[in-house]
């Protein structure tokens, strides 16, 4: 199984958010990393470890069908 994606949009980052004063990590909601959008005011205080993207227009296809489409 595979997924064809029409549009990929950069959304933000996943990482550890720090408080400016004193400089220490803020508690998260139980997850290892906090999701922070690019327009979020916490972004400059986030130590990012992953980029987060939004996938739009997703279509699930079988691998056999995908091989036929790319061969044509």
Secondary structure in CASP SS format (residue, H / E / C, confidence):
PFRMAT SS
TARGET T0000
AUTHOR 0000-0000-0000
METHOD secondary structure of the structure
MODEL  1
X C 1.00
X E 1.00
X E 1.00
X E 1.00
X E 1.00
X E 1.00
X E 1.00
X E 1.00
X E 1.00
X E 1.00
X E 1.00
X E 1.00
X E 1.00
X E 1.00
X E 1.00
X E 1.00
X E 1.00
X E 1.00
X E 1.00
X C 1.00
X C 1.00
X C 1.00
X C 1.00
X E 1.00
X E 1.00
X C 1.00
X C 1.00
X C 1.00
X C 1.00
X C 1.00
X C 1.00
X C 1.00
X C 1.00
X E 1.00
X E 1.00
X E 1.00
X E 1.00
X C 1.00
X C 1.00
X C 1.00
X C 1.00
X C 1.00
X H 1.00
X H 1.00
X H 1.00
X E 1.00
X E 1.00
X E 1.00
X E 1.00
X E 1.00
X E 1.00
X E 1.00
X E 1.00
X E 1.00
X E 1.00
X E 1.00
X E 1.00
X E 1.00
X E 1.00
X E 1.00
X E 1.00
X C 1.00
X H 1.00
X H 1.00
X H 1.00
X H 1.00
X H 1.00
X H 1.00
X H 1.00
X H 1.00
X H 1.00
X C 1.00
END
